[in-house]
Structure formats: structure tokens, C-alpha cells
């Protein structure tokens, strides 16, 4: 690849891209930085698309375009927590001005979650969503244990039952 860099060293970085080169730059990002796939998508032909993709990345003006696009993409996706909170506050304030109480409450909920003020809770319920009745459940479990012990004693009369000491 260093041979390619020397080969294309005379091309200025600010030289305009051809249409295929522009397509290559966009396809390079869309294909997860796969130069061979980007060359194919951009319309280059042949059995040596890997070499073509590699050469395109060595051309100073194409490399500069890739670097510029990478910086643009970085700006597009670099949302900071501060930015999100600022936007959230502005949105809540706007919703208040519009007297949209539903949006205000939703914004406050999101802000409170971000600040760790709200915890997700899981409620465990009994049959059909009813409250669990601890005493009733304990009594049913104790009754079940007694019945099992009774069956065990009938089948083996010399069996010692735990708790009957």
C-alpha cells in the first residue's frame, strides 16, 4: 500500500472527486468501511475490486474526502449527556408555554430517570392479579407438607418425620 501512496503523491488533496469517487466515499461508510464493497457499490468493475478500493483510499483527495466525511459523521452522532439534558429542558419549557401538561410530565419523567430519581419496580401478584396472601399461602404449604408426610408414614410406618421430635 505504501507503493500506492507514492504512486498517487502528486494528486492534490483538494482535487475534486469524480462521481464514482463520491459514491465510493459514501458507500465506504455504508458498508462498514469495506473498501471492496464500496468500490462495487460505486460502480467500479472487474475481478480486482479489492485493489481498486485500496487504491482509492490511497489517493490523497479521496482519503481527504473520507476523513472529512468521518468528521461529519462524528458530529452527527456525538450527542453528549449535557446536550440531551439541555434539549430536554428546552422541550419541557416549550411544552409549558404551550400548556401541554402531558408533554411536561413526560419530560420531567425522563429527566428524573436520567438523574436516577425513579426506580423501576416489579410487582409480584397472586392469581388473577390479586395481592398475595402470605398467611394463606403458608397455611396451604404447611397443609401440603402434612399430607405428604402422612402418605410417607402410611407407606413406611417406621419413618421418622422431621419436626415430630
N, C-alpha and C positions, 0 to 999 in steps of 0.2 A: 504494500500500500504506500510505503514511502516513495517508491518509484513513481506512483501516480501523482503524488504531491509535487514532485519535481517536474513531472510532465505538464502539470496544469498551473505551475507557479506564475506564468506570465498572464494569467487571466485575472483582471482586477475584481476585487470583492463587490464593487458597485455596478458591475456589468449586469444589464437587465437579463432576467430569466426568460427562456423560451416558454411557450405554453406547456410543453411536455415537462419541462423542469419545474414549473409552478405546480403542475399536477403531482409530480413526484414528491415535492415538499409536503403537500397536504396529505398525500397517500402514505407518506413515511410515518406521520403521526397516527393516521387512522389504522395503520397495520401494526401498531405497537413497535415501531422503529425497525421494521423489517424492510431493508433496502431492496431485496429481491422482489418481494410482493409489491412494494411501492412502484418499482420500475414496470412491473407487469400492468398494474392498475393505470399507470400514467400513459400506457400505450407503447412502451418500448417492446421490440420483438426480438426473437432469437432464442437460442438454447443457452445463452450465457447471461441471463438476466442478473445473476449474482455479481458478475464482473461489472455489468453496466451500473447496477445500484452502488457498488463500491466506488466506481469511478466518479459517479455523480456526487457522492459525498466528499470526494477529494477535490472537486472543483471549488475554488475559493468563493465564487459568487453563489453557488448552490449551498455550500457549507454556511455562508453568512446568512442566507435566507432561512436555512434550517435553524440556526442559532436565534435569529430574530423571532421566528415562529415559536420556538421553545420559550422564549421570554414572554411572548404574548400569552401563551397557554398558561404559563406560571402565574401571570397576573390574573387571568380568568379564574383560576381555581384557588388562589390563595386568599381564602376567607379566614380572617382571624377571629378569635373569640370577641375581641373588642369591637370589630366591625359588626358582627352579628348582634351583639347587645345594643350597640348604638342604633342599628336599624330597627330592632325590636322596640326600643324606647320611642323612636320617632313614629313607628306604626301605632303604638298604643296611644301616643299623644294625638295622632291624626284621628284615630277611632273615637277618642274622647270628644274631639271637636265636632265630629260627625254624629255624636251621640249614639254610637254603635256599641252598646254595652256588651254584647256578645263577643265582639272582637276585642274589646278592652279586657274582659275576663280571660279570654283565651291567651292574649299576650301576657297578662300577669301570670297565668298558669305556666306558660313556657319560661318566663323569667324566673319564677320560683323554682321550677325544676332545675334550671341551669345553676342556680345558687345552692341547690341541694336542700331546699326547704321542704320539698314534698317527697315522700317515700311511697313507693309502690307497695301496696298491701294486698295479701291474698287472704280471702276469707274462706274458711272451710265450713261447709254447711252439712247438715244431715240430709236425710231422704227428702226429696222434693223441695230443697232449698230451706227447709226448716232449721231452726237452731239445734245444735247437738245438745242432747240432754245427758250430761255426764253421769249422774246417778243412775238413770235408767239404763244407759249403756253398760255401766259397771255391774249392775244387778243382772243384766242379761248375760254378761260374760261369766259372772260367778255361777249363775244357774247352768250355763253350758258346761263349765268345768265340773260341777257336781254330777251332771248327767253322764259325762264321760267317765268319771271316777266310778259311778255306780255300775256302768257297763263293764268296766275293767274288773271291779270286785266280783261281779257275778261270774265272769269267765275264769277268774283266778282268785278264789276266796282267801288265799294266804298272802295276797298282795297288800303291801303297806302303802297307804295313801298319804301323800305329802300334805302336811298341815293337820293331820289327825294324831299327833304325838302326845 
